[in-house]
């Protein structure tokens, strides 16, 4: 049976191997080995770039309701760039006619052709093209109304007539189309072509050498939820912003892998909004900051695991509540559950929602331990029994109740006033949404006040030895990491501000740890003292 220290060492070792393996894989993606024969000028086994011949190119974008085309019938030309320069970046907005089939929840496709100038794409044997849908399906966001004044009541009545309308996905317009062309004159080794790029390559034989035509790529990561527009039956034209930029081979390979990863997440059940959060990490940050984000996220997972492990271990062995504020435990449980329900109501990313849900379950279990609660079943009806406190625990409860008495004079009026103000001035989807938002605003704005009972108990007992410092340390590391993620992952503003609030709370705990040094005669978090252990060993 592994001890706790060896198990932790094993987890850290596996984590180090994982990080090293990931770095090696990333290096293999960014770096591509060129054809060795190209250095000697030999053509055998090498695949040469067609762009090295500097052909005169033209870019054409067509739309159609079919996923494949064989001729120029039933297609619309929406953009034509003559004398296309692969080195020059541009962005153009065009109006696209929306066919009746697309307005009735059909799909519209964009066909992007890169071909020789002055020749129609289907008459050019050396053209390359790529297809991308301009529409996607997503459940529309419910409308928010003022719960007292009844604003937007018309829309509310229509929603009541169609109770399932908001649960059904409707067609949305992707208003951005981002194009890239790989511009490096890179010579590939024909015997070891990278599989990720190979599917985007089209080869032609020119004399005795094999050339690959320009690699055209559509950046799907740039298609964000915020750019989507609902398509209704009265829509006849919609704007489409076509942007182009050159791309290097290393970034192209990395982008292909990231797009495949996002697609895999969607296959595993991630919604369009959840996948959009992952896209934002890649698109809205540069590659250096992205690499830093990867390492930060990896350490966040490690510290999350270690914090959960030590927290569970601490409370599993907990036999006494001496020095522990029961009110603080109850409040942490209440606030964690409310935050989880709020994030669920706001349809927050699973990257934030899943850890919040796990934390809520752990806090519920900790309340059961703190109240010394046992559950006995009498048939289908549960019966709750609570254990008795000893004199030392009762003294702690007195300090706890005294702190809560003073705290209630400040906290309750602030929470009730905030809930009333939001009801009068803010629009919500439902009364449930208002209730959850009122609770969570109280948690975020004044939640740190509920840490005061524990600080007050520490002050009265002049000790912090009863606190789970290992779990606190790992959670503190994660709090500082959350400060970084607060600017990367999309989340409610109140949740973002709460990340910085937790920093202040932990610094106060650190001050108390310095102020009250360890006294070995006092009990620790397991209800034991150092001197008692020595007596047991000597006897």
N, C-alpha and C positions, 0 to 999 in steps of 0.2 A: 504494500500500500504506500503510495507516494505521500510524503509529508507536504504541508502547505508551501514551504519554501521551495522544495524541489519542483512542485507543480507550477509555481509561479515562474521559476527559472526555465522550465520546459516551455511555457507559453511565450516568454520573452525570446527564447531561442528560436521557436517556430516563427515568431514575428520577424526576427532579424533575417532568417532565411527567406521569408516571403518578400521583404523589402529588397534584399539582394537579388532575388530572382526577377522581381519586377523591374529593377534597374537594368538588368541584363537584357530582358525582353524589350524594354524601351530603347536601349542602345541598338538592338537588332532592327528595330523599326526605323529609327532615324537614319542609321548608317546603312547604305547599300553598297555591296562590293561591285566595283566596275569590272568590265570585261578585261582580263589580263592581256589578251592579244591586241587590244586597242592601243596600248602604249607602244607597241612595235610597229603599228600601222597595218597589221594584218586584219583581214576581214572575217576570217574563218571563225564561226561560232559566236560572233558578236551581232547585236541588234542595234542599229544606228538610228539617231533621231532624224526624222524627216524635216523637222524645223531648221536643222543646220543648213538646209538648202535655201532658206529664207524665201519661201513661196509667198505669193500675194494672196491673202486670205480674206474671206468675208464671213460675217456672223449673221445668221438668220434665226429668228424665233417664230414658230408657228403654234397655233392652238387648234385643238380638235377634241371631239368627245370620244374618239376611239384611241385605244391603247397602242395601236400599230397602224401605220399608213404605208401604202404601196405606191401611191401616186399623189398628185397635187389636188385631188378633188376633196371637197368637204373639209378644207383646212383654211385657216385665216392667218395671214402674215401680220404680226403685231410689231415686229422690230427687225430692221435690216441695217447692219453696220457695214458699209463698204470701206475698203482699205483698212480693214481691221488690224490694229497694232497690238500684238500680244503683250507688249511691254507697258502699254498705257492703261491706266486705271480709269474707269468711267462709271457713271450711274445715271440712268435715264428712267423716267416714269412715263408709261403709256396707258391709254384706256383700252380695255379689252371687252369686246362684246360677249355677253353671257348668253349662251343658247338656252332655249326653253327646256331642254332635257336637263341641263345643269341646274336651272332654277327649281326644278322638281326633284331635288336631291340627287341629281346625276353628278358625274365626275367630268372635269375638264382637264386635259393634258397639255403640257407644253413640250414641244419638240424643238430642241436646240441643235442647229447644224453649224458646223465649222467646215467651210468648203472653199474651193478656189474662186477667186473673184470673177464675176461675169458669167458664172456657170450655175444653173439651177442645181440644188442639192441632189436631186434624184438622177441627174445626168452626170454627176461627178463621181467617178470610181474611187477617188481618194478622199471622199468626205467622211467626217466622223460626226456622230450625233448621239444625243442622250435624251431620255424621256423623264419627265417629272410631273406628278399630279399637282395641279394648282388648287385643288380642293381637298378638304379633309372633313371627317365627321367628329363632332364633339357635342357633349351636352351643354346647352347654353347656361350661363350663370343666372340664378334666380334674381328677380328684380327686388330691390329694397324699397320699402315704403315707410312713411311716418306712421307709427302705430296709433298715435292719438288723433292727428288731423285727417288721416285717411288719404293722403296724397297718393296719386297713381292708382286710385281705386278702380278705374276702368280696366287697367291691365290686370288687377287682382281678380276682378269678376271673370275676365276671359280665362285666366288661369284656373279658376274654380270650375268653369265649364269644361275644361280639358285637363282633368287632374293628372294625367300621365304625360302631358306635353313637355314638362320640364325634365322628365326622366328619359326622354327619347333624344338620341343624337340627331343633330341637323347639320346640313352642309355649311362649311365655313370656307371663306376665300383666303388663300395664302397670298398676301399682298407683296411679298418679296421673293425674288428669284436671283440667287447669288451664284455666279459662274466663275470658274477658275480654269486656267490652262497651265500645265506644267511646262516651264520655259527653259529648264536646264538642258544643255546639250549633253545629256548623260548617255553613255554607251553601256547597254546591258549585256550581261553574259547570257547567251541564249540557253545554256544548259541549266541555269539556276535563276530563272526569272521570279521575282517576288510574287507570290500568289495574290496578294492584295491588289497590286497594280496591274497584274496580268489581265484581270477581267475588264479593265478599262482600256486595254491596248488593242490596236488593230494594226496588223503587220502587212506589208506589201514587199514584193520582190522587185528590186530595181537593179538590173544587171546581175552581178554576182553577189550583191550584198542584200541583206534583209534590213528594212527600215520599219520603225514604228511611227504611225501617224500621230499628230498632236493629241495629247491626252486631255480630253475635255471632262470636266468634273463639276457637278452641281453640289454646292455646300448646303446639305439639308440641316446642318446644325444651326444655320442662321434663320431657319423658319421658327419663329417664336410665337407663343400663344398670344402675346400682346399685339402682334401684327395681324391676327386673324380677324376677319369681318364676316358677320352672319349674312348668308345669301337668302333673300326672300323672293317670292314670286314676282314682285314688282321691279326687281333689279334687272336692268338691261345692260349697264356698263359698270365695270369696276376698275380701279387703278392697279397697275402692276409696276413695281419698281424693279428694274433689271440692273444689277450691279455686277461689275467684272473687276477682277484683280488677278495678277499672276501669282503662282504658287511654286514653292520649291519641292523637290522630290521628297525630302524628309518630312516636311509638313503635310504633303499630300498623303503619304503612307500613314502618318499619325492620324490625320483627319478621317481616313477610310476606316481605320480600326475603331475610332471613337463613334462614328456613325453606326458601325456594326454593333457596338456595345449598346448604344441607345435603342437600336432595333430589337436586340435581345431582351432588354428590359421591358419593352412593350409586349413582346411575346410572352413574358412571364407574368403579365397582368398589370404592369405600370400604365397608368392613364397618360393621355397626351400632356396633361398639366405636370404630372410627376416627371415624365421624360423631359419636359421643358426646363425643369429646375437643373437637371444634369447638363442640358445643352448650355444653360446660362453660365455654368462653371467654366466651360471650354471657350465659349464665344466671347464673353465679356471680360476675359483676362488674357494677358499675354502669356507666351509659352513659359517664360521664366517663373512668373507668378503661379502659373498652372502647376509647374513641377513642385514649387513650394507647397501649394495646396494639397498635392498628392501626399507628400510626407506628413503634413499637418493632419490630414484626414486619417492616415494610417496610425499615427500616434493617438489620435482621438479614439479610434476603435480600441486600441490597446488599453488606454486609460479607462475607457468606459467599462471594459471587461474587468479590469483589476478593481475598479471602484465598486462595481456590482458584487464581485466576489468577496471583497473584504467587508462590505456593508452587510451582506447576507451572513458571513461568518461571524461578525460582531454580534448581530442580533440573534443568531441561532444559539450562541453561548450565553446570551444575556439572561441572568437570573434575578437581578435586582435593578430597580429604577432609581437608586440613590444618585443624586446629582443630575438626573436627566429630566428635562421638562416634558411632562406628558402633553401639556397644551401645545408645545412646539411640534411634537410628533403628530398630534391630531391635525394641526394646521398644515404641516407639510403634506400630509395625506390629502386633505381637502384641496389644497392649492394645486397639487400635482394632478389630481383627477380633473379639476376644473380646467386647468391648462390643456390637458389632453382632449377634453370635450370641445374646448374652444378651437384648438388646432384642427380637430376633426370637422367642426362646423365651417371653418374657413377654407377647407380643402387644401391644407398645407401639404408640402412635399412629404413623401414617405421617409425621406432622409431625416426629417425632424420628427415626424409623427411616431415612427416605430420606437425609437429610444424613449420618447415621452410615455408611450403606452407601457413599456416594460418597467419604467420607473414608477408609474402609478400602481402597478400590481405589487411591486416590492413595498411601496409605502403602505398599502392596505395590510400586507402581512406584518409590517412593523407595528401598526396600530394594535393588531391582535396580540403581539408579544408585549407591548407596553401596557395594555390594559389587563394582561394576564387572563385573556379570554379563552374559554374552551367552548366548543360547540358540540352539543349532544343532540342526536336526532331521535325524536319520538314519532316514529312513522315517517310522515313527510313534513313534519313541523320541526324546525330547529329550535333548540333551547340554549340560550347563552348563559354562561356562568363566568363570574369574575372573581379572581383571586384577591386575597387580603394583602394589604401593605404593612410592613413593619414600621417601627418608630422612626427610623432614619428616612424611610421613603415618605412617611407622612410629613416629616419636616421639609423635605424637598417639595412636596405638594403644597405646603403652606407658602413657601417662597414663590412657587409657580402661580398660585391663585392671587397672591398679592401683586405680582407683576401684571397679570391679566386684568385686574381691577383697574389699575391706573391706565393701562393701555386701552381699555374699552372706552374711556372718556374721549379719546382722540380718534380711535379707529372707526367706530360705528357711525358717528355723524359724517365723517369723510366719505365712507362707502355709500351711505344712503343718499347723501347730496350728489355724489357722482352719478349714481344710477338715475336719480330724478333728472339731472341735467341732460344726460344722454337720451332719456326718453323724450324730452321736449325738443331737442335740437338735432338728433342723429337719426338717420333712417336705417331700418333693419329688415331682414327678410321675414321674421316672425317674432312672436313673443318669446319663444324659446331662444332665438338668437339674441334678443335683448337681454334676457336673463343671464345667459352664458357670458355675454360680453360685459355685463355689469359685474358679475363675479370675478371675471378674469382681470378687468381693469382694477378692481380692488386688490387683487392678488399682486399684479404687476406694480401698481403705484404705491401701495402701502404694505405689501407682503413682507418686506424686510422688517417692518415693525414687529411682526410675529416672531422674529428671531430674538427680540429683546427679552422675553421670558427666560430663554436659555442663558443669555448673557447675564441676566439678573441673578439667576441661580448660581452661575459661576462666581459672580461677585460675592454673594452671600456666603458661599462655601469656600471661597478663596482657593478654588481648585478647578482644573480642567482635565484631570486624569481620567475622568469617567467618559470622555468623548471618544468616538471612533476616529482617531487621528490618521490612521492609514487610509481609510476611505475618504476622509476629508482632504488629504493631500492629493489623491488621484482626482477627486472631483475639482479641486482647485486648478490642477493642470488643465483639466477639460474646460473649466470656466474661462481661462485665458485663451484656450484654443477657440472656444465659442465666440470670443471677441473678434477673432479673425473671420470666422464663418459668418458672423453677423453682417459682414459687408459683401459676402459672396453668394450665399443661398438666400432666395427670396423667402421672407417670413414677415408676419405682422410687425409693425413698428414697436408696439408695446413689448413683444417677445424679444426684439432686438435690444431695447433699452434694459430689459431685465438681465441680460447677460452682463452688462456693466455694473448693475446693482449688486450682483452676486460677488463681484470682485471686492467691493467695499465690505460686505459682510465677512468674507474670509479674512480680510486684513484685520478686522476687529478681533476675530478669534485668535489670530496670530499674536496680537498685542496682549490678549489675556493669557496666552500660553507663556509669553515672556514675563508677564507681570506675576503670574502664580507658578513658580518653579515646582518641579515634582517633589512631593513629600512621600517618602516610601512607607510611611505609617498609614497613609490614606488608602482607601480601596481604589482599585482600578476599574476598568469598564466591565470586568467579569465578577465584581463583588469581592475581590481578593486583594490583599495587600502584600507587599514584598516581605515584610517582617513575618506575617502569618505563614508564608511559604517556607521561610527558614526554620520556623518552629516545627512545622510538619516534617521537614527533612531530618531535623535533629532528633525528633522523637521516633 
